[in-house]
Amino acid sequence: MTEPAIRDFHAHIYYDPPEVERARQLAAAVQARFPVAVGHFHLRPVGPHPRGSVQLTVPSDSFGDVAQFLALNRGDLTIFAHAETGNDLADHTKHVIWFGRSERLDLTIFD
């Protein structure tokens, strides 16, 4: 079985505008402990994401540790994590992990 190579992982913290400060605190706590890049804090849907979000770019060799930290510290925030292989549709549908309840993505952008 041939598997695509994983370059890194993206972990998207989802939030509504009143929750943005909690998302900022969680992202800062992750960045203080692990070698992750923190993107922009969007207050409305961007790309396939249904709500405001921030992207954490996580090196593959750190993903297990980051995932454990997020699982224990996310509170009631939802996190959508996915592998980054270069196949955007598969990365957002097949190579995914949800922390909290899953949400519907707008996959039409990958058509």
N, CA, C and O atoms as CSV, one atom per row, in Angstrom:
chain,resi,resn,atom,element,x,y,z
A,1,MET,N,N,0.846,-1.172,0.000
A,1,MET,CA,C,0.000,0.000,0.000
A,1,MET,C,C,0.896,1.241,0.000
A,1,MET,O,O,1.782,1.377,0.844
A,2,THR,N,N,0.659,2.129,-0.940
A,2,THR,CA,C,1.425,3.369,-1.032
A,2,THR,C,C,0.694,4.464,-0.261
A,2,THR,O,O,-0.498,4.695,-0.459
A,3,GLU,N,N,1.422,5.119,0.605
A,3,GLU,CA,C,0.846,6.197,1.393
A,3,GLU,C,C,1.543,7.505,1.049
A,3,GLU,O,O,2.750,7.526,0.804
A,4,PRO,N,N,0.778,8.605,1.030
A,4,PRO,CA,C,1.423,9.893,0.753
A,4,PRO,C,C,2.320,10.300,1.914
A,4,PRO,O,O,2.104,9.887,3.054
A,5,ALA,N,N,3.311,11.099,1.619
A,5,ALA,CA,C,4.189,11.623,2.667
A,5,ALA,C,C,3.492,12.788,3.368
A,5,ALA,O,O,2.874,13.636,2.724
A,6,ILE,N,N,3.599,12.813,4.676
A,6,ILE,CA,C,3.025,13.912,5.460
A,6,ILE,C,C,4.118,14.953,5.699
A,6,ILE,O,O,5.131,14.675,6.341
A,7,ARG,N,N,3.891,16.157,5.170
A,7,ARG,CA,C,4.867,17.242,5.347
A,7,ARG,C,C,4.807,17.801,6.761
A,7,ARG,O,O,5.832,18.009,7.412
A,8,ASP,N,N,3.592,18.036,7.217
A,8,ASP,CA,C,3.337,18.524,8.571
A,8,ASP,C,C,1.847,18.363,8.826
A,8,ASP,O,O,1.144,17.748,8.024
A,9,PHE,N,N,1.365,18.901,9.919
A,9,PHE,CA,C,-0.049,18.865,10.248
A,9,PHE,C,C,-0.535,20.287,10.478
A,9,PHE,O,O,0.231,21.156,10.894
A,10,HIS,N,N,-1.810,20.514,10.204
A,10,HIS,CA,C,-2.469,21.757,10.576
A,10,HIS,C,C,-3.490,21.429,11.651
A,10,HIS,O,O,-4.244,20.465,11.522
A,11,ALA,N,N,-3.516,22.214,12.695
A,11,ALA,CA,C,-4.541,22.115,13.723
A,11,ALA,C,C,-5.258,23.464,13.740
A,11,ALA,O,O,-4.658,24.491,14.059
A,12,HIS,N,N,-6.525,23.451,13.401
A,12,HIS,CA,C,-7.327,24.676,13.339
A,12,HIS,C,C,-8.192,24.753,14.590
A,12,HIS,O,O,-9.049,23.899,14.817
A,13,ILE,N,N,-7.961,25.771,15.390
A,13,ILE,CA,C,-8.795,26.006,16.568
A,13,ILE,C,C,-9.990,26.827,16.100
A,13,ILE,O,O,-9.821,27.921,15.563
A,14,TYR,N,N,-11.196,26.303,16.303
A,14,TYR,CA,C,-12.429,26.996,15.915
A,14,TYR,C,C,-12.986,27.755,17.109
A,14,TYR,O,O,-12.869,27.322,18.255
A,15,TYR,N,N,-13.601,28.910,16.809
A,15,TYR,CA,C,-14.188,29.730,17.862
A,15,TYR,C,C,-15.189,30.692,17.260
A,15,TYR,O,O,-15.146,30.991,16.067
A,16,ASP,N,N,-16.087,31.171,18.097
A,16,ASP,CA,C,-16.973,32.277,17.764
A,16,ASP,C,C,-16.319,33.532,18.336
A,16,ASP,O,O,-15.469,33.424,19.220
A,17,PRO,N,N,-16.696,34.731,17.850
A,17,PRO,CA,C,-16.016,35.952,18.317
A,17,PRO,C,C,-15.866,36.076,19.833
A,17,PRO,O,O,-14.803,36.508,20.279
A,18,PRO,N,N,-16.859,35.727,20.653
A,18,PRO,CA,C,-16.652,35.862,22.106
A,18,PRO,C,C,-15.597,34.899,22.667
A,18,PRO,O,O,-15.131,35.088,23.791
A,19,GLU,N,N,-15.217,33.875,21.903
A,19,GLU,CA,C,-14.253,32.874,22.370
A,19,GLU,C,C,-12.831,33.130,21.877
A,19,GLU,O,O,-11.928,32.347,22.173
A,20,VAL,N,N,-12.622,34.202,21.136
A,20,VAL,CA,C,-11.316,34.416,20.509
A,20,VAL,C,C,-10.196,34.531,21.546
A,20,VAL,O,O,-9.082,34.072,21.292
A,21,GLU,N,N,-10.462,35.123,22.687
A,21,GLU,CA,C,-9.404,35.264,23.698
A,21,GLU,C,C,-8.979,33.899,24.236
A,21,GLU,O,O,-7.792,33.665,24.463
A,22,ARG,N,N,-9.935,33.001,24.441
A,22,ARG,CA,C,-9.575,31.640,24.876
A,22,ARG,C,C,-8.753,30.935,23.800
A,22,ARG,O,O,-7.808,30.211,24.115
A,23,ALA,N,N,-9.105,31.142,22.545
A,23,ALA,CA,C,-8.337,30.542,21.454
A,23,ALA,C,C,-6.920,31.117,21.420
A,23,ALA,O,O,-5.961,30.383,21.186
A,24,ARG,N,N,-6.786,32.410,21.648
A,24,ARG,CA,C,-5.452,33.039,21.693
A,24,ARG,C,C,-4.612,32.447,22.822
A,24,ARG,O,O,-3.427,32.169,22.640
A,25,GLN,N,N,-5.223,32.258,23.974
A,25,GLN,CA,C,-4.500,31.690,25.121
A,25,GLN,C,C,-4.061,30.259,24.835
A,25,GLN,O,O,-2.937,29.879,25.160
A,26,LEU,N,N,-4.936,29.469,24.233
A,26,LEU,CA,C,-4.575,28.091,23.904
A,26,LEU,C,C,-3.453,28.058,22.877
A,26,LEU,O,O,-2.495,27.301,23.032
A,27,ALA,N,N,-3.559,28.869,21.832
A,27,ALA,CA,C,-2.509,28.907,20.807
A,27,ALA,C,C,-1.176,29.339,21.415
A,27,ALA,O,O,-0.135,28.774,21.079
A,28,ALA,N,N,-1.194,30.322,22.296
A,28,ALA,CA,C,0.037,30.789,22.942
A,28,ALA,C,C,0.630,29.696,23.824
A,28,ALA,O,O,1.849,29.529,23.862
A,29,ALA,N,N,-0.212,28.955,24.530
A,29,ALA,CA,C,0.275,27.871,25.388
A,29,ALA,C,C,0.912,26.766,24.544
A,29,ALA,O,O,1.940,26.209,24.928
A,30,VAL,N,N,0.312,26.451,23.405
A,30,VAL,CA,C,0.896,25.440,22.512
A,30,VAL,C,C,2.240,25.933,21.989
A,30,VAL,O,O,3.226,25.196,22.013
A,31,GLN,N,N,2.281,27.171,21.521
A,31,GLN,CA,C,3.510,27.723,20.950
A,31,GLN,C,C,4.627,27.839,21.986
A,31,GLN,O,O,5.802,27.739,21.634
A,32,ALA,N,N,4.283,28.046,23.245
A,32,ALA,CA,C,5.298,28.143,24.299
A,32,ALA,C,C,5.954,26.791,24.582
A,32,ALA,O,O,7.082,26.738,25.072
A,33,ARG,N,N,5.250,25.704,24.274
A,33,ARG,CA,C,5.750,24.357,24.599
A,33,ARG,C,C,6.290,23.583,23.411
A,33,ARG,O,O,7.106,22.676,23.574
A,34,PHE,N,N,5.833,23.942,22.203
A,34,PHE,CA,C,6.156,23.137,21.019
A,34,PHE,C,C,6.574,24.040,19.859
A,34,PHE,O,O,6.237,25.224,19.842
A,35,PRO,N,N,7.305,23.487,18.890
A,35,PRO,CA,C,7.765,24.280,17.748
A,35,PRO,C,C,6.670,24.431,16.690
A,35,PRO,O,O,6.762,23.843,15.612
A,36,VAL,N,N,5.641,25.214,16.994
A,36,VAL,CA,C,4.541,25.408,16.054
A,36,VAL,C,C,4.490,26.860,15.602
A,36,VAL,O,O,4.884,27.773,16.328
A,37,ALA,N,N,3.992,27.049,14.379
A,37,ALA,CA,C,3.734,28.396,13.868
A,37,ALA,C,C,2.246,28.672,14.050
A,37,ALA,O,O,1.407,27.817,13.766
A,38,VAL,N,N,1.928,29.871,14.526
A,38,VAL,CA,C,0.542,30.278,14.738
A,38,VAL,C,C,0.179,31.287,13.663
A,38,VAL,O,O,0.875,32.283,13.465
A,39,GLY,N,N,-0.927,31.012,12.969
A,39,GLY,CA,C,-1.380,31.895,11.890
A,39,GLY,C,C,-2.229,33.044,12.402
A,39,GLY,O,O,-2.171,33.421,13.572
A,40,HIS,N,N,-3.026,33.592,11.477
A,40,HIS,CA,C,-3.898,34.727,11.792
A,40,HIS,C,C,-5.171,34.254,12.481
A,40,HIS,O,O,-5.654,33.154,12.214
A,41,PHE,N,N,-5.709,35.077,13.357
A,41,PHE,CA,C,-6.965,34.790,14.035
A,41,PHE,C,C,-8.092,35.406,13.209
A,41,PHE,O,O,-8.283,36.622,13.208
A,42,HIS,N,N,-8.824,34.563,12.516
A,42,HIS,CA,C,-9.934,35.006,11.665
A,42,HIS,C,C,-11.217,34.986,12.484
A,42,HIS,O,O,-11.501,34.005,13.171
A,43,LEU,N,N,-11.989,36.059,12.415
A,43,LEU,CA,C,-13.229,36.143,13.181
A,43,LEU,C,C,-14.443,35.643,12.399
A,43,LEU,O,O,-15.550,35.583,12.935
A,44,ARG,N,N,-14.235,35.290,11.151
A,44,ARG,CA,C,-15.325,34.724,10.356
A,44,ARG,C,C,-14.783,33.573,9.528
A,44,ARG,O,O,-13.569,33.375,9.470
A,45,PRO,N,N,-15.661,32.809,8.885
A,45,PRO,CA,C,-15.195,31.662,8.105
A,45,PRO,C,C,-14.204,32.063,7.012
A,45,PRO,O,O,-14.378,33.078,6.338
A,46,VAL,N,N,-13.160,31.243,6.852
A,46,VAL,CA,C,-12.148,31.441,5.822
A,46,VAL,C,C,-11.859,30.067,5.225
A,46,VAL,O,O,-11.716,29.084,5.951
A,47,GLY,N,N,-11.775,30.008,3.889
A,47,GLY,CA,C,-11.503,28.731,3.236
A,47,GLY,C,C,-12.617,27.746,3.531
A,47,GLY,O,O,-13.793,28.106,3.464
A,48,PRO,N,N,-12.271,26.516,3.856
A,48,PRO,CA,C,-13.312,25.520,4.107
A,48,PRO,C,C,-13.878,25.564,5.531
A,48,PRO,O,O,-14.794,24.810,5.857
A,49,HIS,N,N,-13.342,26.434,6.365
A,49,HIS,CA,C,-13.673,26.412,7.788
A,49,HIS,C,C,-14.978,27.153,8.069
A,49,HIS,O,O,-15.185,28.257,7.566
A,50,PRO,N,N,-15.862,26.550,8.874
A,50,PRO,CA,C,-17.211,27.089,9.059
A,50,PRO,C,C,-17.336,28.238,10.049
A,50,PRO,O,O,-18.377,28.893,10.103
A,51,ARG,N,N,-16.296,28.493,10.829
A,51,ARG,CA,C,-16.344,29.548,11.843
A,51,ARG,C,C,-14.998,30.251,11.881
A,51,ARG,O,O,-14.101,29.944,11.095
A,52,GLY,N,N,-14.870,31.184,12.790
A,52,GLY,CA,C,-13.575,31.806,13.010
A,52,GLY,C,C,-12.569,30.734,13.402
A,52,GLY,O,O,-12.924,29.745,14.044
A,53,SER,N,N,-11.310,30.934,13.013
A,53,SER,CA,C,-10.299,29.923,13.317
A,53,SER,C,C,-8.910,30.517,13.247
A,53,SER,O,O,-8.684,31.591,12.689
A,54,VAL,N,N,-7.987,29.774,13.839
A,54,VAL,CA,C,-6.561,30.059,13.723
A,54,VAL,C,C,-5.879,28.737,13.408
A,54,VAL,O,O,-6.242,27.693,13.949
A,55,GLN,N,N,-4.894,28.793,12.533
A,55,GLN,CA,C,-4.163,27.587,12.127
A,55,GLN,C,C,-2.842,27.482,12.874
A,55,GLN,O,O,-2.057,28.429,12.922
A,56,LEU,N,N,-2.615,26.307,13.457
A,56,LEU,CA,C,-1.318,25.976,14.024
A,56,LEU,C,C,-0.654,25.011,13.057
A,56,LEU,O,O,-1.242,23.986,12.709
A,57,THR,N,N,0.554,25.318,12.620
A,57,THR,CA,C,1.304,24.415,11.754
A,57,THR,C,C,2.259,23.627,12.643
A,57,THR,O,O,3.132,24.189,13.304
A,58,VAL,N,N,2.065,22.301,12.640
A,58,VAL,CA,C,2.758,21.423,13.579
A,58,VAL,C,C,3.674,20.466,12.819
A,58,VAL,O,O,3.198,19.723,11.961
A,59,PRO,N,N,4.970,20.467,13.112
A,59,PRO,CA,C,5.856,19.483,12.475
A,59,PRO,C,C,5.381,18.064,12.777
A,59,PRO,O,O,4.926,17.787,13.887
A,60,SER,N,N,5.486,17.160,11.793
A,60,SER,CA,C,4.963,15.797,11.996
A,60,SER,C,C,5.576,15.112,13.198
A,60,SER,O,O,4.889,14.353,13.881
A,61,ASP,N,N,6.845,15.351,13.480
A,61,ASP,CA,C,7.462,14.650,14.612
A,61,ASP,C,C,7.008,15.192,15.966
A,61,ASP,O,O,7.324,14.601,16.999
A,62,SER,N,N,6.271,16.306,15.981
A,62,SER,CA,C,5.732,16.868,17.229
A,62,SER,C,C,4.226,16.659,17.351
A,62,SER,O,O,3.643,16.962,18.392
A,63,PHE,N,N,3.592,16.148,16.303
A,63,PHE,CA,C,2.132,16.116,16.298
A,63,PHE,C,C,1.551,15.290,17.441
A,63,PHE,O,O,0.563,15.707,18.045
A,64,GLY,N,N,2.121,14.149,17.754
A,64,GLY,CA,C,1.594,13.321,18.842
A,64,GLY,C,C,1.560,14.070,20.159
A,64,GLY,O,O,0.567,14.015,20.883
A,65,ASP,N,N,2.637,14.768,20.472
A,65,ASP,CA,C,2.699,15.526,21.725
A,65,ASP,C,C,1.733,16.715,21.704
A,65,ASP,O,O,1.063,16.996,22.698
A,66,VAL,N,N,1.667,17.409,20.563
A,66,VAL,CA,C,0.757,18.546,20.451
A,66,VAL,C,C,-0.692,18.063,20.553
A,66,VAL,O,O,-1.510,18.697,21.220
A,67,ALA,N,N,-1.011,16.955,19.902
A,67,ALA,CA,C,-2.374,16.414,19.945
A,67,ALA,C,C,-2.775,16.080,21.380
A,67,ALA,O,O,-3.902,16.357,21.791
A,68,GLN,N,N,-1.865,15.492,22.137
A,68,GLN,CA,C,-2.171,15.178,23.538
A,68,GLN,C,C,-2.430,16.449,24.341
A,68,GLN,O,O,-3.358,16.506,25.148
A,69,PHE,N,N,-1.607,17.461,24.113
A,69,PHE,CA,C,-1.776,18.731,24.818
A,69,PHE,C,C,-3.122,19.359,24.469
A,69,PHE,O,O,-3.846,19.819,25.352
A,70,LEU,N,N,-3.457,19.378,23.173
A,70,LEU,CA,C,-4.729,19.967,22.745
A,70,LEU,C,C,-5.912,19.193,23.318
A,70,LEU,O,O,-6.893,19.795,23.753
A,71,ALA,N,N,-5.828,17.870,23.322
A,71,ALA,CA,C,-6.923,17.047,23.838
A,71,ALA,C,C,-7.211,17.375,25.302
A,71,ALA,O,O,-8.368,17.384,25.721
A,72,LEU,N,N,-6.175,17.642,26.071
A,72,LEU,CA,C,-6.338,17.887,27.505
A,72,LEU,C,C,-6.600,19.351,27.860
A,72,LEU,O,O,-7.080,19.643,28.956
A,73,ASN,N,N,-6.290,20.267,26.950
A,73,ASN,CA,C,-6.342,21.690,27.297
A,73,ASN,C,C,-7.285,22.521,26.441
A,73,ASN,O,O,-7.350,23.737,26.618
A,74,ARG,N,N,-8.015,21.909,25.521
A,74,ARG,CA,C,-8.859,22.677,24.605
A,74,ARG,C,C,-10.120,23.227,25.258
A,74,ARG,O,O,-10.776,24.097,24.686
A,75,GLY,N,N,-10.475,22.733,26.455
A,75,GLY,CA,C,-11.733,23.153,27.073
A,75,GLY,C,C,-12.878,22.740,26.178
A,75,GLY,O,O,-12.953,21.585,25.758
A,76,ASP,N,N,-13.784,23.679,25.874
A,76,ASP,CA,C,-14.894,23.350,24.984
A,76,ASP,C,C,-14.675,23.857,23.560
A,76,ASP,O,O,-15.605,23.860,22.754
A,77,LEU,N,N,-13.449,24.284,23.245
A,77,LEU,CA,C,-13.149,24.698,21.869
A,77,LEU,C,C,-13.041,23.460,20.978
A,77,LEU,O,O,-12.541,22.420,21.407
A,78,THR,N,N,-13.505,23.578,19.754
A,78,THR,CA,C,-13.380,22.511,18.765
A,78,THR,C,C,-12.089,22.713,17.990
A,78,THR,O,O,-11.733,23.837,17.635
A,79,ILE,N,N,-11.394,21.613,17.732
A,79,ILE,CA,C,-10.157,21.672,16.948
A,79,ILE,C,C,-10.248,20.661,15.815
A,79,ILE,O,O,-10.565,19.490,16.026
A,80,PHE,N,N,-9.966,21.130,14.625
A,80,PHE,CA,C,-9.917,20.300,13.426
A,80,PHE,C,C,-8.453,20.173,13.033
A,80,PHE,O,O,-7.801,21.169,12.722
A,81,ALA,N,N,-7.937,18.952,13.048
A,81,ALA,CA,C,-6.536,18.720,12.678
A,81,ALA,C,C,-6.494,17.832,11.449
A,81,ALA,O,O,-7.328,16.943,11.283
A,82,HIS,N,N,-5.518,18.079,10.591
A,82,HIS,CA,C,-5.375,17.251,9.391
A,82,HIS,C,C,-3.924,17.195,8.944
A,82,HIS,O,O,-3.126,18.096,9.203
A,83,ALA,N,N,-3.616,16.100,8.263
A,83,ALA,CA,C,-2.298,15.946,7.662
A,83,ALA,C,C,-2.183,16.897,6.483
A,83,ALA,O,O,-3.190,17.276,5.886
A,84,GLU,N,N,-0.989,17.272,6.156
A,84,GLU,CA,C,-0.697,18.129,5.014
A,84,GLU,C,C,0.156,17.308,4.042
A,84,GLU,O,O,1.371,17.194,4.202
A,85,THR,N,N,-0.510,16.737,3.028
A,85,THR,CA,C,0.184,15.873,2.061
A,85,THR,C,C,0.292,16.494,0.682
A,85,THR,O,O,1.029,15.997,-0.170
A,86,GLY,N,N,-0.448,17.592,0.454
A,86,GLY,CA,C,-0.490,18.191,-0.873
A,86,GLY,C,C,-1.779,17.878,-1.613
A,86,GLY,O,O,-2.055,18.478,-2.651
A,87,ASN,N,N,-2.571,16.949,-1.095
A,87,ASN,CA,C,-3.875,16.635,-1.666
A,87,ASN,C,C,-4.916,17.286,-0.764
A,87,ASN,O,O,-5.359,16.687,0.215
A,88,ASP,N,N,-5.306,18.521,-1.098
A,88,ASP,CA,C,-6.163,19.311,-0.206
A,88,ASP,C,C,-7.484,18.625,0.124
A,88,ASP,O,O,-7.907,18.632,1.280
A,89,LEU,N,N,-8.142,18.034,-0.871
A,89,LEU,CA,C,-9.422,17.394,-0.598
A,89,LEU,C,C,-9.249,16.218,0.357
A,89,LEU,O,O,-9.979,16.115,1.343
A,90,ALA,N,N,-8.308,15.344,0.085
A,90,ALA,CA,C,-8.067,14.203,0.974
A,90,ALA,C,C,-7.613,14.676,2.355
A,90,ALA,O,O,-8.013,14.109,3.372
A,91,ASP,N,N,-6.786,15.707,2.388
A,91,ASP,CA,C,-6.294,16.205,3.680
A,91,ASP,C,C,-7.431,16.747,4.549
A,91,ASP,O,O,-7.343,16.702,5.776
A,92,HIS,N,N,-8.499,17.259,3.925
A,92,HIS,CA,C,-9.615,17.827,4.673
A,92,HIS,C,C,-10.790,16.866,4.834
A,92,HIS,O,O,-11.795,17.221,5.449
A,93,THR,N,N,-10.674,15.646,4.286
A,93,THR,CA,C,-11.776,14.683,4.402
A,93,THR,C,C,-11.336,13.318,4.924
A,93,THR,O,O,-12.075,12.682,5.676
A,94,LYS,N,N,-10.159,12.863,4.543
A,94,LYS,CA,C,-9.705,11.522,4.911
A,94,LYS,C,C,-8.611,11.517,5.970
A,94,LYS,O,O,-8.544,10.599,6.787
A,95,HIS,N,N,-7.766,12.519,5.964
A,95,HIS,CA,C,-6.602,12.556,6.858
A,95,HIS,C,C,-6.867,13.494,8.026
A,95,HIS,O,O,-6.054,14.374,8.307
A,96,VAL,N,N,-8.002,13.315,8.713
A,96,VAL,CA,C,-8.455,14.291,9.707
A,96,VAL,C,C,-8.640,13.681,11.094
A,96,VAL,O,O,-8.827,12.475,11.252
A,97,ILE,N,N,-8.583,14.549,12.077
A,97,ILE,CA,C,-8.887,14.223,13.466
A,97,ILE,C,C,-9.668,15.409,14.033
A,97,ILE,O,O,-9.280,16.563,13.851
A,98,TRP,N,N,-10.757,15.117,14.712
A,98,TRP,CA,C,-11.528,16.160,15.383
A,98,TRP,C,C,-11.331,16.045,16.896
A,98,TRP,O,O,-11.369,14.949,17.454
A,99,PHE,N,N,-11.125,17.165,17.536
A,99,PHE,CA,C,-11.118,17.259,18.986
A,99,PHE,C,C,-12.381,18.042,19.331
A,99,PHE,O,O,-12.479,19.229,19.019
A,100,GLY,N,N,-13.339,17.392,19.968
A,100,GLY,CA,C,-14.646,18.002,20.169
A,100,GLY,C,C,-15.563,17.570,19.046
A,100,GLY,O,O,-15.271,16.619,18.320
A,101,ARG,N,N,-16.670,18.271,18.908
A,101,ARG,CA,C,-17.642,17.873,17.886
A,101,ARG,C,C,-17.150,18.259,16.486
A,101,ARG,O,O,-16.537,19.309,16.291
A,102,SER,N,N,-17.429,17.399,15.542
A,102,SER,CA,C,-17.048,17.713,14.164
A,102,SER,C,C,-18.035,18.722,13.583
A,102,SER,O,O,-19.184,18.811,14.016
A,103,GLU,N,N,-17.571,19.467,12.611
A,103,GLU,CA,C,-18.385,20.491,11.955
A,103,GLU,C,C,-18.283,20.307,10.449
A,103,GLU,O,O,-17.314,19.737,9.945
A,104,ARG,N,N,-19.278,20.789,9.745
A,104,ARG,CA,C,-19.299,20.654,8.292
A,104,ARG,C,C,-18.372,21.681,7.648
A,104,ARG,O,O,-18.497,22.883,7.882
A,105,LEU,N,N,-17.447,21.192,6.840
A,105,LEU,CA,C,-16.543,22.068,6.099
A,105,LEU,C,C,-17.157,22.421,4.749
A,105,LEU,O,O,-17.994,21.681,4.233
A,106,ASP,N,N,-16.744,23.546,4.179
A,106,ASP,CA,C,-17.156,23.918,2.828
A,106,ASP,C,C,-16.118,23.354,1.861
A,106,ASP,O,O,-15.116,24.003,1.560
A,107,LEU,N,N,-16.370,22.150,1.384
A,107,LEU,CA,C,-15.415,21.469,0.519
A,107,LEU,C,C,-15.494,21.909,-0.933
A,107,LEU,O,O,-14.700,21.451,-1.755
A,108,THR,N,N,-16.440,22.792,-1.271
A,108,THR,CA,C,-16.588,23.256,-2.660
A,108,THR,C,C,-15.348,24.031,-3.120
A,108,THR,O,O,-15.108,24.142,-4.322
A,109,ILE,N,N,-14.579,24.555,-2.206
A,109,ILE,CA,C,-13.379,25.304,-2.621
A,109,ILE,C,C,-12.334,24.389,-3.236
A,109,ILE,O,O,-11.396,24.876,-3.868
A,110,PHE,N,N,-12.468,23.061,-3.069
A,110,PHE,CA,C,-11.512,22.119,-3.620
A,110,PHE,C,C,-11.958,21.556,-4.964
A,110,PHE,O,O,-11.285,20.692,-5.524
A,111,ASP,N,N,-13.096,22.040,-5.492
A,111,ASP,CA,C,-13.578,21.568,-6.808
A,111,ASP,C,C,-12.695,22.059,-7.932
A,111,ASP,O,O,-12.953,21.757,-9.098
